[in-house]
Amino acid sequence: MGEIVVVRDGSGPEVLLVHGGAGPRTTWGALAPLATRWTLAYVHRRGYPPSPPPQEGQDFEVDARDLAPLLVGCPHVVAHSYGVLGTLIAAAAAPDSVRSLTLIEPPLNYLVPDDPEVARLERIGDAVLTHGMDMDPAELREFLQVAGAPIGGGPLPEDVVAGVRRAHGGRVTSEARPQLDTIGDAGVPVLVASGDHAAALERICDALANALGGERSVHPGAGHFVAAAPGFAEQLETFLRKSATWRASSSR
């Protein structure tokens, strides 16, 4: 299928940035100043140029295989939304190969069973992947609003429609079951962050932090694109510095 593209900027310890449904520039633009102290490695998932297209739509298992060789140097990893799924699968396969994990608003809905709001978010999110622009228009708008898309009040902007079409046919998030116990047992430093804009996502992030024994932070002001929220970059850098000395014994 060809290798994915990683664009690196800056100097210092590597921070691997794994975007979700939006591209690297939209997801991580606010973190650019960190390049004066860290090497920011912008992953371009399949379907996001200049990386090649996926064979059959977005797939977190394929993401995990793409990410595996990028963990050889034991980077810090920061992942957003759908990108968290492949990141966790790759990290669970080699927990000694990540220096730390920062996980932002992932669609790990199964962590909060029997919650009506979480169940609805899972249903409409999977509908976007399964039906794309053919799903119920009101539910599509509801999901896009949670996902931070600039939908406005009129017809959906062309770039938003393009994003929905790109997601259409992807592997549904309800199938993801990363081995969280493996990561937690390895003692990998974890930060789980959210934007305080959707109650269901807050509960998912609470459950994920608990499952991994990780830290938890909330940064309102930028919706789903938490990396752009006031104070997030500072919180992230504090966490990275604190985690910098951690290594699993097998990575030495």
N, C-alpha and C positions, 0 to 999 in steps of 0.2 A: 504493500500500500504506500510505501515511501515514508520517510521520517517526517515528523512534525518540525516546525520551525520554532526556535527559541531565540529571542532578541535580547541581548544583554547590554546593560548600561550601568556605568558607575564602577566603583572599586570598593573592595572590602569583602567580608563574608557574603556568600551567595544567598539570596532570598528568591526562591522559585515561586512565581506568581501564576496561579492557575485560575483562569476566568471561567464563568459559567455561560449563560445564554447570551450575554452581551460580550463584545470583544474586549481585548486587553486595554485599549485606550480609554474606553468608557469606564471600565471597571477599576482600573488602577491609576488613572491619570493624576489623582491627588497625591499619590505616593512618590511621584517623580523626585521631589527634593531629597528623599532618602538616598539617592544615588551618590551623594557626596560622601557617604559613609558605608554604603552597602552596595553590592553588585545585584541589581534588580534584573532577574531573568524572566522575561515576559514570555510565557508559553502561549502559543497560538494553537488551540485545539483544532482537530480536523474540521474542515468546513469554514475556517476563518483564515483567509489569505494572510501571509503567503504559504500557510500549510496546505497540504492537499485535501480534497474533499473526502468525506467518509464514503465507504462503499454502500452502506445501507442506512444512513441516518446516524445521528448522534448516539453514542453508546458508551456508557461509563466503564464497561469492561475493556473496551478498546482504549479509552483514555488511560486506564490503569496500566495497560501494556505499553502505551506511549511514554508514560511517566517513569516507569521502572528504571530505564537506563539513565534518567536524569537525576536519580537519587544517589548515584555512585559516590559523588563528592560530599555526601551528608549535608545537604543544604537545609536551611529553614524553608518551610513550605507554607504559603498563604493561599488559601483556596476559597472560592466564592460560589455559592448556589449549586448548580448542577456539577460544577467542577470539583466540589467537595467529594462527590461520590467516587469518582475514579481515584482521587487523591487518597481517600481512606483505604480503598482496596489495595492500592500500590503500597501504602505505608504499612498495612497489616501484613503484607507478604514479606516485607523487609524493614521491620521497625527500627533496626539499628542503623538504617540508612537515612533517617531524617533527624535533624537536630532539634526541630520543634515543629508543631503544627498550629496554624491559626486558621480557624474554620468559621466562615461567615454565612449565616442563614442558609443551611443546606436543606434540601427537601427530603429529610429523613423522617417522614411522617409516622412510620411504624413505631417510633420511639414513644409516641403519645397515643396509645390505643384508647378507643371508646371516648374520644373527644370530638364532638360534632364539628367544631370549626376546623380542626386539623384534618378530619375526614373529608370535609368539603374542599379544602385547599388541595388535598391529594387528588380528589376526583376531577376538579377542573384543570389542575396542572397536567394530569395524565391525558385529559381530553385534548389539550393543546398539542401534545405530542402525537396523539392518535388521529385527530381529525383536522388539526390546523385551522385554516380559515373557514372550514365547513362546520365548526362547532357552534353552539348557541352564541350569538353575538354578545348578549348581555354578560354571559359567563366569561367569554373571552376578554371583554373589557375589565371585568372584575379581576381576573388573573393578571392581566397586563398592568393594572394599577398596583397590585401587590408587588409585581416584579419590577416596578420602577420605570416602566415604559412611558414616554411622553405622549399620552393618547389624546389629550385635549377633549373638546366636546363635539367635534365634527367627525368626518371620516378619519380612519386611522392613517397616520402619516406613512409614506411609502417605506421608510426605513423600518418602521414597526412591522408593517406587513411582511417585508422581506425577512425580518427576524422570526416571525411566526412560521413562515414557509420553510425557513432553514431548520427550525425545530421539528417541524412536521415529519413524522416517521421515525423519530428518535425512540430509544429504549425508555420505557416508562419508569419513573422514579420508584414506583411502588415495588419494583422487583429488586431494588438494591438492599443488600443485607451485608454490609462490610463487617469484618471481624473486629469489632470494637474491643473485645476482651484482650486480643493479642496486643493491641496498641497500649491499652491501659496497663496490662501486666508488665510491659517493657519499660514503663515509666517515662514515656515520651512526654515532654512538656507540651501542654495543650492550652490554647486560648480559644474560646468560643465567643464570637461577637455577633451582635444584632443591632438593628436600628430603631426598635421600639415603635414600629409603624403597623404591625399586624400581630394580634395576640397569639394566633396559632404559631407563628414563627418564633415568638418569644418562648413559648412552652417547648417547642422542639429544641431550641438552643439550650434551654435549662436542662432538658433530659439528656442531651448529648454531652454537655459539660459534666453532668453527674456520672454518666456511663464511662467517661474517659478519665475521671478524676481531674478535670481541667479547671482552669480559671474561666471566669465569666465576665464579660463587659458589655455594656449597652451604650450605644452612641446615636442618639436621635439627630435628625436634621438633614439626612440625605436619603431617607427611605431605604430601599433594598440595597442601594449602593453605599454600604456602610463605610467603605474605605474613604469616601469623600466627606464623611461627617466630621464636624468639629471635634478635635481631640483624638481621633482614631489613630492618626499617624504617630502621635506622641506615645499613645498607649502601646501601639505595636512595637515601636522601637524600644521602649522600656522592657517589654516582654522578650524581645529578641536578645537584648543584652543580658538579661537575667538567665536566658536559656543557653547562652553561647558556650558555656563550658560543659554542657551535658553531652555525653556520648555513651551509647550502649557498648559493652565490652567487646562485642564482636566487630565493631567498626574501627577499633584501634589497630 
